[in-house]
Structure formats: C-alpha cells, structure tokens
Amino acid sequence: MQEWFEAGACDGFWLCPDVYEDGIDTFVDEVVPILQQRGLFHNDYEGDTLRDHLGVEYQYGMNQPVASA
C-alpha cells in the first residue's frame, strides 16, 4: 500500500474497522505510529487553514483585481 501511495497510484485509503470503536482504536494505537515514522502520516500541521495544509499559497479565483473601464 505504501508503494502504491508513493507511486501516485492512489491518494489514500478507506478504513472499515470490523468494530468501529475498538477497531479504530487499534488502528490509531498500532498503525498510525508506524505511518508517522515512515513520514506517511502527519504528526502536526504547519498552518491554520486547509489551504495552508495543502500548500496552496494563493486563493485561486478570489480577490483578483478588476480592470477599470
């Protein structure tokens, strides 16, 4: 799965734990730390907005100057 992700064959995965509360706890406790060690899961985020998290510097289509007539 890591190879697929790194090769651009996918951009993520859906998780369907067998028992939601227990299954998700197991995933978070056991799998997320491994993903963090491999640099595949954020430990924290650098910015305050989704745009910051995605690395988009400019809000495309917004705040563009209007040419005067």
C-alpha positions in Angstrom: 0.0 0.0 0.0 2.9 2.3 0.7 4.4 1.6 -2.7 1.0 2.4 -4.4 0.8 5.7 -2.5 4.3 6.7 -3.2 4.0 5.8 -6.9 0.9 8.0 -7.2 -1.4 5.1 -7.9 -3.7 6.2 -5.1 -4.0 9.2 -2.8 -5.3 7.4 0.3 -7.3 4.5 1.6 -10.7 4.0 3.2 -10.7 2.2 6.6 -13.6 -0.1 7.5 -12.9 -1.4 11.0 -14.7 -4.6 12.0 -15.9 -3.0 15.2 -15.9 0.8 14.9 -14.8 1.9 18.3 -12.4 -0.9 19.1 -11.2 -1.3 15.6 -10.4 2.4 15.1 -8.6 2.5 18.5 -6.4 -0.4 17.5 -5.6 1.3 14.2 -4.7 4.6 15.9 -2.6 2.9 18.6 -0.7 0.4 16.4 -0.7 1.6 12.8 -0.6 5.4 12.9 2.7 5.5 14.8 4.3 3.3 12.1 2.9 5.6 9.4 4.3 8.6 11.2 7.8 7.0 11.5 7.7 6.4 7.7 6.6 10.0 7.1 3.3 9.0 5.6 1.0 10.5 8.3 1.3 14.0 9.8 2.4 14.5 13.3 1.1 18.0 13.2 0.2 20.7 10.7 2.2 23.8 9.8 -0.7 26.2 9.1 -4.1 27.3 10.4 -6.2 26.7 7.3 -6.9 23.9 4.9 -5.1 25.9 2.2 -2.0 26.1 4.4 -2.2 22.3 5.0 -2.4 21.6 1.2 0.4 24.0 0.4 -1.7 26.4 -1.7 -0.3 29.9 -1.4 -2.9 31.8 -3.4 -6.7 31.5 -3.2 -7.3 30.9 -6.9 -10.2 32.9 -8.4 -10.6 35.1 -5.3 -9.5 38.7 -4.7 -8.4 39.2 -8.3 -8.2 42.9 -9.3 -10.9 44.2 -11.6 -9.8 46.2 -14.6 -11.3 49.6 -14.7 -13.2 50.5 -17.9 
